Amino acid sequence: MARPSRFSTKPPAKNGRVVLRREKSQRGGKTVIVVSDFATHFSSGDIERLAKKARQSCGCGGTVRGREIELQGDNPQLARAFFEKEGFRVAGI
């Protein structure tokens, strides 16, 4: 029986990789964090459910546009922590 390593603090990246980026253009000076590059096996419904959980976890508003999640505000640390907890490898900001 294999024992879990006590040195491993990160969950395995089972959902693939996402990219975080900060955008302000075309938003009236407001900053949003855009989460993009979801794996192709995620349906639009899966992304919608993930966006809802991210908004609740980060305590902010947001929306889904295409296959990207937009989270309102300039708080990339919360977004990164949420997606890493969900099992994604996070690149970007």
C-alpha positions in Angstrom: 0.0 0.0 0.0 1.5 3.3 -1.1 1.5 6.1 1.4 1.0 9.7 0.2 4.1 11.8 0.3 4.0 14.3 3.2 6.1 16.7 1.1 3.6 17.0 -1.7 1.4 20.0 -1.0 -0.1 20.6 -4.5 -2.9 18.4 -5.8 -2.2 16.7 -9.1 -3.0 18.8 -12.2 -5.8 16.6 -13.5 -7.7 19.3 -15.4 -4.9 20.6 -17.6 -3.6 24.2 -17.8 -5.2 27.6 -17.8 -3.8 31.0 -18.5 -4.5 34.1 -16.4 -4.1 37.6 -17.8 -5.1 41.1 -16.7 -7.1 43.3 -19.1 -8.2 46.9 -19.0 -8.8 47.8 -22.6 -12.4 48.4 -23.8 -13.7 48.3 -20.2 -13.9 51.9 -19.1 -10.7 51.7 -17.0 -11.9 48.7 -15.0 -9.6 45.8 -14.6 -10.7 42.1 -15.1 -8.8 38.9 -14.8 -9.4 36.7 -17.9 -9.0 32.9 -17.5 -8.5 31.2 -20.9 -7.1 28.1 -22.7 -9.4 25.5 -21.1 -8.8 22.0 -22.4 -11.1 20.9 -25.2 -12.9 18.3 -23.1 -14.5 21.0 -21.0 -18.0 21.8 -22.3 -19.5 25.3 -22.1 -21.7 24.0 -19.2 -18.6 22.9 -17.3 -16.9 26.3 -17.8 -20.2 28.0 -16.6 -20.2 25.9 -13.5 -16.5 26.6 -12.9 -17.1 30.3 -13.4 -19.8 30.3 -10.8 -17.6 28.6 -8.3 -14.7 31.0 -9.1 -17.0 34.1 -8.5 -18.2 32.7 -5.2 -14.7 31.8 -4.1 -13.1 35.1 -5.1 -16.0 37.2 -3.9 -16.4 39.1 -7.2 -18.6 39.3 -10.2 -17.8 38.0 -13.6 -19.0 36.3 -16.8 -18.2 33.7 -19.4 -17.4 34.9 -22.9 -16.8 32.1 -25.4 -14.4 29.7 -23.7 -13.0 32.4 -21.3 -14.0 33.4 -17.8 -13.8 37.1 -16.9 -13.5 37.9 -13.2 -14.1 41.5 -12.1 -11.4 43.3 -10.2 -7.6 43.1 -9.9 -7.1 40.1 -7.7 -5.0 37.5 -9.5 -3.8 35.8 -6.3 -7.4 34.7 -5.4 -8.0 33.5 -9.0 -4.7 31.6 -9.1 -5.4 30.0 -5.7 -8.9 28.9 -6.7 -7.8 27.3 -10.0 -4.9 25.5 -8.4 -7.2 24.1 -5.7 -9.5 22.9 -8.5 -6.6 20.9 -10.0 -5.4 23.2 -12.8 -1.8 24.2 -13.6 -1.9 28.0 -13.8 0.2 30.1 -16.1 0.3 33.8 -16.6 0.1 36.6 -14.0 
